Amino acid sequence: MCRAHGDCLFGVLSPYKEVATFLIALCIVGVSLCFITSSDLGSYVDGILAANGMRSPSLAQKIFWALTAGAVAIHSSS
């Protein structure tokens, strides 16, 4: 059966009718946590590099890099 790329997860979980909703929610939470922690780590590393290797860059720098990376991601997806 041919499915759109985004529907593959739902096709895999569809046989588990009783717990499919829970498993889908669990997958969404897991993927969200993965993206959030990856973005946080990327902002931290960018802050370190921008601060010439200082181990704890300022919060303003980390927020700047997080917003910049988010803006690039939004722009490149459209």
N, C-alpha and C positions, 0 to 999 in steps of 0.2 A: 504494500500500500504506500503510495506517495504522499508525503506530508510536507508542509512548509517546515523550514529549518527550526523555527520557534516552537512548533508543536510537538517536536520529538519527545521532550520530557513528559508531556501529558500522555503521549502514546505509550511510553514505557510504564508509567504509573497507573494507567487505566485498568489493568487487571485487578488492582488492589482497591476495589470499590469502597470497602468499609473505611479504609484509612487513607485513601488517595488525597483527600483535602488536607489532612494533617501532613502527609509527606510533601505535598506541593508547597505548603506554607513553610515547612522545615527547609526545603531546598531554597526557597526565596530568602529566608533569613540567613542561611549559610552563605549564599552567594553575596548578599548584601554585606555581611560581616567581612567577607574576603575583600570586596572592593573598598570598604571603608578603611580597614586596617592597611591595605596596600597604599591607599591614597595618603593616609597619615604617615606611613613610613617614608613615602616619596617626598612629602612636604618636609619632613624632618631632615632627610639627607640633603635636599636642595637648600634648606636653611643652613646646614653645616657648611656646605660648599660656598654659599654666598657670604658666610661669616668667616671665611678664611680658616676653616677647620675648627672653629670654636665648638666644643662638645655640646653646649646647650644654647642653641640660638634663641633669640627672643620670640615670644609668642606672636608678635606682629609679623615677623619674618615667616614663620610657619603658616600663618593665616594667609599672607600674601601669596606664598607658593601654592597653597591649596586652592585658592581662588583662581590663580593663573592656570593651574593644571585643569581645573574644572572648566574654565572658559575655553581652553584649547580643545578639550574633549567634546564640549557642546558644539563648538564651531566645526570641528572635523566630522561630526556625525550628521550635520545638516547639509 
